[in-house]
Amino acid sequence: MPLRQILPGMLRDPARALIDVGNRTQGSLVRINLGSFRPYLVTHPRHVQHVLRDRAENYERAGDGLFWRPVKRLFGEGILGEGQIWSASRRMLQPMFTAKRVEAMIDGMAEAIRDAVDELDQPSSAGRTVDIGAEQARIVCRAIMRVLFADKISVADAMRVVDAQDVIATAVIPRIIVPFAPLSLPMPGDRPFRRAKRIVDDVLVPVVRATRAVADEGDDVISTLWRARTDDGRQLDEQQVRNDTVAMFAATTETTINVLTWFWPHLEQRPDIADRLYAEIDRVVGGEPVRREHLPELTYTRMVLDELLRLYPIGWIIPRRAVAADEIDGVPIEAGATVVASPLVTQRMARFWDRPDEFDPERFRPEQVRARHRYAHFPFGGGPHQCLGMYLFYLEAQLILATMLSRYRFRMRRPGVPGLRLAAALRPRHRVELTLLAASPSPGTAPA
């Protein structure tokens, strides 16, 4: 596909331009001509499965390639890398994210979320507008710092890192869009990136260093990394513990904060969905604090989250480099070629989804999920690199939504769903501000 066909759209609205390319190709493998850079765009679920799972060993997450080279300046080598260093980090951290381990965190996470949501009572009673993205960041940080980082990082410091991540997510976009530009060439976003990276290190590196001496006493992410050993028996050095700490901080906060920010404008647009969601939470939770045993019954809440992830996958672009020559549906892929899968594109293509731009949780009824290809919906990636925190996200997000909606209703300051701002993770083009109103207790329930 020649540059002249896609460049005008890429400059106006890169997200929509990519989705339009996917719709025009109807799932066929296509090579995009960006001058010296010519990646293959993979959109059909069958092809996505081939790249991410079936032949994953042949499609590496190259650290010097599209997307990873700009992002690697923050995360370094480790869980977000490739090869032996990645496999060692994955092996060390994976036990912290098993279903059994995550479920053991639920009670502590629920308590932290309740404490954080309590702080919304004051702006709610005063009728004051809040930036719900910032408030959700505070709630997520309270929960994650407690259950994964053992409160070694204060909520105030965690918020500094989250703000820095937000700057970085936008600052890397020029280098993602122009991936062939050498790092030695100054580009827009480089200075904000460096300043934000310094903030991340100023907060997290002292915690990493202080944890080393007491690692045997802790069960948190940083202690686990200090106790871990490489395949040849060596202790990790400070740089790798730093890299994986930064990566795990980002992975366990970014997804929940950003996905839930889109929740409110979509709910405001669809009162029928809001009524059904309120009814489920009122029935399951009532006036009680949200607890572990409530979560399996919040089935419609889970469908809402899946639909949010369909429209706003955090890992919206998944580039890979072919190690050896391959063939996908008769199309030869040469060794060294860049192959790009995109949940953002596949999950909004009319060939695979009816009314793809509409918000409709009914798509995730069990019978509809079973009828679709597994890789029609892959917001957390797939194969050996699938996001470790997927199960944690669902439980945490359900806890946050159920806690907030059991206590509040809301009114948007600016009606309508914001446009997409393309960053390392998808963000709204403007802040989502709303007023929280106390919910009336359901008949037969005690007040919260």
VENFEN-V631637 format. One line per field, one symbol per residue. ss: DSSP state (2 for helix, 1 for strand, 0 for the rest). Layout:
BEGIN
ss: ???
END
This chain:
BEGIN
ss: 0022222222220222222222222000011001001001110022222222220222110000000222222220000000222222222222222022222222222222222222022222220011122222222222222220000000222222222222222220222220000000000002222222222222222222222200222000222222201000001002222222222222222222222222222222202222222222222200000002222220222222222222200000011111000111001110000111102222000000000000002222022222200222000000222000022222222222222220011111000000011000001100001111110000000000
END
